[in-house]
Amino acid sequence: MAEKKIDEDSALAQDFVQFALESGVLRFGQFKTKAGRMSPYFFNAGLFDDGAKLARLAEFYADRLIASGLEFDMIFGPAYKGIPLGATVAAELARRGRNVPFAYNRKEAKDHGEGGTLVGAPLKGRVLIVDDVMSAGTAVRESIAAIRAAGATPHAVAIALDRQEKATENGADVDHSAVQYVRNQLGLAVISIATLDDLLQYLSGRADDELGAHRPHVLAYRARYGAG
């Protein structure tokens, strides 16, 4: 049974990598990361930029969340990319019969109307944070602070891709990734649709075409900056 679940998880990850490539969200070349590294691949979730892509993306999140068995009471989408992600995932879960409240934050407090930085359902219970990737973990830490300040419990994080690479602190590489920090130091579960290992597995199956030519560069990057 466990072996079947691993196979299903792997198949889902491979389908997601294919979807990200077809959507232009995952690209290969030379890209400078926020940490100043030259990465041989780039994942830009902002390019899930139409209704069909967002709907399919939400299905991947929902599939992974349901398969994980994770229990949570509501969804929080951190500004900015987490807002449409959290909203569409909440809608997809509701379509499948699991209707949970949804909230998000503003970057700047509103001084009229309802005011404040939080929008949507009141934060309470076990909160799932939905975002695209986790590089430095800044958005997650800010979300955790907001959730706790509201009296709720930051419970888990769901992301599209775990880059499995070392985080940086004060401009220097550290031995752990942002995902590992959130898991081990902050105590939150982190669920990803796919990982860098899944991407490498996908490329290994494309050895006979031009995509496969990128695998050595991604492997070298993993060897230098990998964590997890």
C-alpha positions as CSV (number, residue, x, y, z in Angstrom):
1,M,0.0,0.0,0.0
2,A,2.8,2.4,0.9
3,E,4.6,1.5,-2.3
4,K,1.5,2.3,-4.3
5,K,1.2,5.7,-2.6
6,I,4.9,6.5,-3.4
7,D,4.2,5.6,-7.1
8,E,1.1,7.9,-7.1
9,D,3.0,10.7,-5.5
10,S,5.8,10.4,-8.0
11,A,3.4,10.2,-11.0
12,L,1.6,13.4,-9.7
13,A,5.0,15.2,-9.4
14,Q,6.0,14.1,-13.0
15,D,2.7,15.3,-14.4
16,F,3.2,18.6,-12.6
17,V,6.7,19.1,-14.0
18,Q,5.3,18.5,-17.5
19,F,2.4,20.9,-16.9
20,A,4.9,23.6,-15.6
21,L,7.0,23.2,-18.7
22,E,4.0,23.3,-21.1
23,S,2.8,26.5,-19.3
24,G,6.1,28.2,-19.6
25,V,6.4,28.4,-15.9
26,L,9.5,26.2,-15.7
27,R,12.3,27.2,-18.0
28,F,16.0,26.3,-18.5
29,G,18.9,28.6,-19.2
30,Q,20.8,31.0,-16.9
31,F,18.8,32.8,-14.3
32,K,20.0,34.9,-11.4
33,T,18.2,34.0,-8.1
34,K,17.3,36.4,-5.2
35,A,20.4,34.9,-3.4
36,G,22.6,36.0,-6.3
37,R,23.2,32.5,-7.6
38,M,23.1,31.6,-11.3
39,S,20.5,28.9,-11.6
40,P,20.1,26.6,-14.7
41,Y,16.4,26.6,-14.2
42,F,13.7,29.1,-13.3
43,F,10.2,28.5,-11.8
44,N,7.9,31.5,-12.1
45,A,4.4,30.7,-10.8
46,G,3.2,34.2,-11.9
47,L,3.0,32.7,-15.4
48,F,0.1,30.4,-14.4
49,D,-1.7,33.4,-15.9
50,D,-5.1,32.3,-17.2
51,G,-8.1,30.6,-15.9
52,A,-7.4,27.2,-17.3
53,K,-3.8,27.1,-15.9
54,L,-4.9,28.3,-12.5
55,A,-7.7,25.8,-12.3
56,R,-5.3,22.9,-13.2
57,L,-2.7,24.2,-10.7
58,A,-5.4,24.2,-8.0
59,E,-6.2,20.5,-8.9
60,F,-2.5,19.6,-8.3
61,Y,-2.5,21.3,-4.9
62,A,-5.8,19.7,-4.0
63,D,-4.6,16.2,-5.1
64,R,-1.4,16.6,-3.0
65,L,-3.2,17.9,0.0
66,I,-5.9,15.2,0.0
67,A,-3.3,12.4,-0.6
68,S,-1.2,13.8,2.4
69,G,-4.1,13.3,4.8
70,L,-3.3,16.7,6.3
71,E,-6.0,18.1,8.6
72,F,-6.5,21.9,8.7
73,D,-9.3,24.3,9.3
74,M,-8.7,27.1,6.9
75,I,-6.4,28.5,4.2
76,F,-4.3,31.6,4.2
77,G,-2.7,33.1,1.1
78,P,0.2,35.5,1.7
79,A,0.5,38.5,-0.5
80,Y,1.0,38.6,-3.4
81,K,1.3,35.3,-5.2
82,G,-0.3,33.3,-2.4
83,I,-3.6,35.2,-2.8
84,P,-4.8,33.7,-6.1
85,L,-3.2,30.4,-5.2
86,G,-5.0,30.1,-1.8
87,A,-8.3,31.3,-3.3
88,T,-8.3,28.8,-6.2
89,V,-7.2,25.9,-3.9
90,A,-10.0,26.7,-1.5
91,A,-12.4,26.7,-4.5
92,E,-11.1,23.4,-5.8
93,L,-11.4,21.8,-2.4
94,A,-14.9,23.1,-2.1
95,R,-15.7,21.6,-5.5
96,R,-14.6,18.2,-4.1
97,G,-16.8,18.6,-1.0
98,R,-14.3,20.1,1.5
99,N,-15.3,23.7,2.0
100,V,-12.9,25.6,4.2
101,P,-12.6,29.4,5.0
102,F,-10.0,31.5,3.2
103,A,-8.2,34.7,4.1
104,Y,-5.2,36.7,2.9
105,N,-3.2,39.7,3.9
106,R,-2.4,43.1,2.3
107,K,1.2,44.4,2.2
108,E,0.0,47.7,3.6
109,A,-2.7,48.3,6.2
110,K,-6.0,49.8,4.9
111,D,-7.0,52.9,6.9
112,H,-10.7,53.0,5.8
113,G,-13.5,50.5,5.4
114,E,-12.8,47.4,7.5
115,G,-9.2,48.6,7.9
116,G,-6.2,46.4,8.9
117,T,-4.1,44.1,6.8
118,L,-6.2,40.9,6.8
119,V,-9.0,40.2,4.4
120,G,-11.5,37.3,4.3
121,A,-12.6,34.9,6.9
122,P,-11.4,35.4,10.5
123,L,-8.2,33.5,11.2
124,K,-8.9,30.7,13.6
125,G,-8.0,27.0,14.2
126,R,-5.3,25.2,12.2
127,V,-4.2,27.4,9.3
128,L,-2.7,26.1,6.1
129,I,-0.5,28.6,4.3
130,V,-0.5,28.3,0.5
131,D,2.3,29.8,-1.6
132,D,4.3,29.0,-4.8
133,V,7.9,28.4,-3.6
134,M,9.9,29.0,-0.5
135,S,13.3,30.6,-1.0
136,A,14.1,32.5,2.1
137,G,11.0,31.7,4.1
138,T,10.3,35.4,4.7
139,A,6.7,35.3,3.5
140,V,6.0,32.2,5.6
141,R,7.5,33.8,8.7
142,E,5.4,36.9,8.2
143,S,2.3,34.8,7.7
144,I,3.0,32.8,10.9
145,A,3.3,36.1,12.8
146,A,0.0,37.4,11.4
147,I,-1.8,34.1,12.1
148,R,-0.5,33.9,15.7
149,A,-1.3,37.5,16.3
150,A,-4.9,36.7,15.3
151,G,-5.0,33.9,17.9
152,A,-4.9,31.1,15.3
153,T,-2.4,28.3,14.8
154,P,0.0,28.2,11.9
155,H,-0.2,24.5,11.0
156,A,1.3,23.7,7.6
157,V,2.5,25.1,4.3
158,A,1.7,23.9,0.8
159,I,4.0,25.0,-2.0
160,A,4.2,24.1,-5.7
161,L,8.0,23.4,-5.9
162,D,10.6,22.6,-3.3
163,R,13.9,23.8,-4.8
164,Q,15.8,21.7,-2.2
165,E,18.6,24.3,-2.0
166,K,20.5,26.0,0.8
167,A,19.0,29.2,2.2
168,T,21.0,32.3,2.7
169,E,21.3,34.3,5.9
170,N,23.1,37.7,6.0
171,G,24.4,37.0,2.5
172,A,25.9,33.6,3.4
173,D,24.8,30.1,2.5
174,V,23.6,28.0,5.4
175,D,23.3,24.2,5.6
176,H,19.6,24.0,5.6
177,S,16.9,24.9,3.0
178,A,14.0,27.3,3.8
179,V,11.7,24.3,3.8
180,Q,13.9,22.4,6.3
181,Y,14.0,25.5,8.5
182,V,10.2,25.7,8.5
183,R,9.8,22.0,9.2
184,N,12.6,21.6,11.8
185,Q,12.8,25.0,13.5
186,L,9.2,26.3,13.2
187,G,7.5,22.9,13.5
188,L,5.2,23.2,10.5
189,A,4.5,20.5,8.0
190,V,5.5,21.4,4.4
191,I,3.8,19.7,1.5
192,S,5.1,20.3,-2.0
193,I,3.6,19.2,-5.3
194,A,7.1,18.5,-6.7
195,T,10.8,18.8,-5.7
196,L,14.1,19.4,-7.5
197,D,14.6,15.6,-7.3
198,D,11.3,15.1,-9.2
199,L,12.6,17.6,-11.8
200,L,15.8,15.7,-12.2
201,Q,13.9,12.4,-12.5
202,Y,11.8,14.0,-15.3
203,L,15.0,15.2,-17.1
204,S,16.5,11.7,-16.8
205,G,13.6,10.4,-18.9
206,R,14.3,13.0,-21.6
207,A,17.9,12.0,-22.2
208,D,17.3,11.6,-26.0
209,D,16.0,15.2,-26.6
210,E,17.1,18.7,-25.9
211,L,15.5,18.8,-22.5
212,G,17.7,16.0,-21.3
213,A,20.8,18.2,-22.1
214,H,19.9,20.4,-19.2
215,R,20.2,17.6,-16.6
216,P,24.0,17.8,-16.1
217,H,23.7,21.6,-15.3
218,V,20.9,21.0,-12.9
219,L,22.8,18.2,-11.2
220,A,25.9,20.5,-10.9
221,Y,23.7,23.2,-9.3
222,R,22.2,20.6,-6.9
223,A,25.7,19.4,-6.0
224,R,26.8,22.9,-5.1
225,Y,23.7,24.3,-3.5
226,G,21.6,21.3,-2.6
227,A,20.0,20.8,0.8
228,G,17.4,18.2,1.7
